[in-house]
Amino acid sequence: GRYGWGATLFASVGVCFGAACAMHGYLATSLNDLLVDSREQGGLGLASAWTSLSPNPKGVAAALVLALLLPLCSLRSMALLARLNGVGIACLFLILAFIGASAVANGLAPEALAPASLAQPSLKVLGTLALSFFIHSIAITIFRAAATPAHNARNLGAAYALVLLTYVSVGVSANLCPPLGDPASLESAAARNSFLSVRQPPSLATPLLVARFAVVLQCVTVYPVLVYAIRTQTFCALVYRDPYPGALPVLGLNAIVLCATAAVSIFGLHIADVLRFTGAFAALVMVYAVPAGVQWAELAAAARSSRRARAARLALTG
């Protein structure tokens, strides 16, 4: 019914917003690391110039992200964004190459195979997995407007294979071959935002620099797609029944979304926390709350029907 539809829409938009917050934070973090870190640490060595702009360099990075992404998020259709995703795929391969180089350079940490390390709880990843399920559903919806629908299954399968390879390679190699042989570095605040923010050996400075540039470019191609999904669902379901009702409404909604995601980044919420809690909340709504609401509505309707039937029998039989 109407309440189930509203809850579903709210959860879907919330998932896209959570993913956009994470992508905005990922982009701002990588941009800040690029500019602040020295060249021996995979940066450009511009720390003094960058920090002189503001006492909060990460806030400046988030503001630059706003100026960079607002024009892309305001495009009328997905056509250009779909072409830009080709750049994102190339960047993904560069990131995978760095992950492999990091594992080789750091080597296997003996404590990584200890029983206590292998037995660590992994429930915190379930929220992220739930979020990926909703992103999958959104991707299928977007593919319905593809120019060649016959290729949708192939394209979606290739995309998920690349994403799976990325997550598995980062999760496995980072834990078995932690940076500088220190597993504790993976629990640091920097690691909760980006694996590329963790200190690496000096020999990996150039690959780390390239990987950070690749992350920036990849985020620039992915973030507008998430905002497009928010815009399409909001406008088509609630107001205009049109994903692009005009430049002014689109600019207004995009400004609200971008400022909100920038605020999350500036206030320092960790990307890992945003992803898993957003996914867990959406799963709670869709897996438990909506089905429970539907069952409650059916039981309530059956109870009302039963009361009316008893009243009719009493009236007929006296």
N, C-alpha and C positions, 0 to 999 in steps of 0.2 A: 504494500500500500504506500501511501504518501510518506509515512514516517520511515519506512524501510528505504524508499528511494532517496530521501533526504540524508539518512545515515550513510548510505552507500556513496553518494556524491561527496559528502563531507570527508569520509575516509579516503576516497580517491584523490581529492584535491589536497588533503593533508599529506598523503604519501608523496605526491609530486613536490609539495612545498618542502617537506623534509629532505628529499633528495636534492632540491635546488639549494637549500641551506648548506648541505654538505658540499655540494659542488662549488658554491661561492667561497666557503671556507677553505676548501682544497686549493682553489685558484689563488686566493689571497695569501695563503700560507706559502705556496710554491713561489709566488712572485716576491714575497718578502724574503724568503730564503735565498732566492737568486740575487737580490740586490744587497742583502746584509752580509751574507757569509763571504769569507775570504776565498780567493781562488784555490787555495789548498783544500778548502772544504766544499768545493763545488758551487761557488757563487761568483759574482762579478767584482766583489771587493769594493762596493760602494757604500759601506756602512756609514761612514762619517757624513757623506752628502745626503744619504737617505734619512738618517735619524735627525739631521738638522731641519728637515721639513716640518717635523711635528714630534712632540713627546710620545706619540702613539703611532709608530711606523705601520703597525698592522692596520690601524684605522685608515691611514692614507692609502694603503694597498687596497682595502675594501672599497674606498671611494673611487680609485682608479678603475677597479673592476666594474663599478656602476657605469662610469662613462664609456667603458669599452663595450659592455654588453647591451646597454639600452637600445641602440640602433638595431642590433641583430634580433633582439626580442620583439621588436615592433614590426617585423616583416609581415606582409599580408599572408603568405603561404609558406609551406614547408619546403618548397622546391630548392631554394638556395641552401637551406640548412641541411637538406639531404645530401647535396653535393659537398658541403663542408665536412660531412661525416667521413668522407674519404680521407681527409687530412687527419681526422681523429684516429682512424684505423692505423695509418702509418705511424702516428705517435704511440699507439698501443704497442706496436712491435718494438719501438725504441725502448719503451719502459720494460718490456719483457727481456730485452737484451741486457739492460742494466741489472735487472733482478738476477739473471744468470751470472753476470760478471761479479756481482756482490757475493753470491754464494761461492764462487770459485776463489775470489780474493780472500774471503774471511775464513773459509775452511769449516769443516765440521767441528762443532763444539761438543766435547765429550759429555758434558752435563746435560745436553739437549736430549740424550737418549736415556737419561736416568728415569726410573719408574715414577718418581714423584713429579717429574716434569711432564711425562706422557699422560699422567692421570689428572692433569689440571682440568677443571670444569670448563665446558664449552657451550653452556646454555646461553651465554651472552651473544652468540652468533645467530640465535634463532630469530631475533627481531630483524636483523639484516636480511636473513633469508625470506622472512615474511614480506619485507619491503620489496625484495626482488620479484616476488610473485606478482605484486600489484604493478610494478614497472613493466613486467611481461605482458599483463593484460592491456596496459596503456599502449605498448608498442604494437600489439595486434590491432588495436583500434586505429592507430595512425596508419598502419599498413593497408587498411581498407581503401585509402585514398591513393595508393601507389599507382604510378603510371603503368607498370607491368605487374598486375596481381599474381600472375603465374609464377613469379620469382619470389613471392613473399615467404614461402616455406623455406626455400634455400637461404635467403638473406637472413631470416630470423635464426635459423639453425647455425649459420656461420657466426652471427653476432654472439649467440649464447656460448658457442664453443670457445670463442676468443675471451669472453668474460670469465668463463669457467677456468680457462688456462691461466688467466691473470690472477684470479683469486687463489687458485690452488698453488701456483708457483710462489706467490708472495707468502701465503700461509706456511707452506712446507719449507721453502728455502730459508725464510727469515728465522724460523724457529730452530731449524737444524744448523744453520750457518749464520748466527746472529752477527750484526756489525761489530767489528773489533773483538769478536769472541765473547761478548758480554750479553747474556740473555736478559739481564735486568734492563737493558736499554730499550727493549720492546715494551716495557711497562711504563716508560716515561711519558710525560705530557706531550712531548714532541711526536712520539710514535703514535699517540692516539689521534693525531691530526694527519700525519702522513709518514709513511715509511721512508720517504726521501728526505725527511727532516732529521733523521737519526744520523749521528756522526759515522762517517765511513773512513777507511784507510786513505791516506793521501794519494795512493796510486789510482784511486777511483774518482779523483776530482773531475777529470774531463768527462767520463761517462755520466757522473752525477749531474754535472752542469747540463749536458744534453738531455738527460731524462727529465730534469726540472723544466726545461723549455718545452719538452714534449707534453708534460702535464698541463702547462699553461695553455698550449694550443688545443689540447684535447678538451679541457674544461670550457674553452671558448666555443667549441662546437657542440657540446652536450647541454650546457646550461640553457641556451635559448630553446632547445627542444622541450625541456621540462617546463619552462615558462609558457611555451606554446600550448602544451597539454593543459596547464592550469587555465589559460585564457579560453581555450576551446570548451572545456567542461563548464566553466563559470558562465560564459556568455550564452552558449547553446542551451544549457539546462535551466538557467535562471532568468535571463533578461531578454536577449535579442534574438535568440535562435539562429545566430550567425557568428562564426568564429572571428570575423573581422567586421564589426558594425561601423567602423570609422576610425580615423586616426586618433581623435581625442579620447574616446573611451579606451582604446587599446593602450595609448600612452599613459593614461591615468592608472589603469590596472597594473601595467608593467612597472610603473614607478612605485606603486605600493608593494608589489612582490619583491622587487629588487632592493628597496629600502629595508624591508623586513628581513630578507636574507643577509643583507649587509650588517644589520644590527646584531643578528645571531653571531656573525663572524667577529664583529668588533668586541662584543661582550665576552668572547673567549670560550664559547661552548665547544667541546671537543667533537670532531666530526664523527668519531666512532659512537659517541653517546647519542648524537642526533639521529644517526641512521638506525640504530637498534631500537631506540625508544619510539621513534616514529613508526617503524615497521611493526613493533609489538602492539602499539595502540590501534593501528589499522587492522591488524589481525584480530584483536579483541573485539572490535566493532563488527567485522565481517564474518568471523568464524563463530563467535558466541552471541554477541548482542543482537544482530539482525535475525539469525535463525531463531533465537529465543523469543524475540518480539513477534516473529511470524507465527510461531507455535502458540504464543499467548493469545494473539488475535484470533486464531482459528478456534482455540478452546473457548474464548469468550463468546465468539459468534455461535458456537455449538450450544453453549449454555443458554444464551438468549433464545435460540431456536427451541431448545427443550422446554424452557419456561412458557413460551408462547403455545407450544403443543399441549402442555398440561392444562393451560388456561382454556384452550379450545375444547379439550375433552370434557373439562368440568362444565363448560357452558352448554355443551351438547347433551350430556348425560344428566345435568342438573345436580 
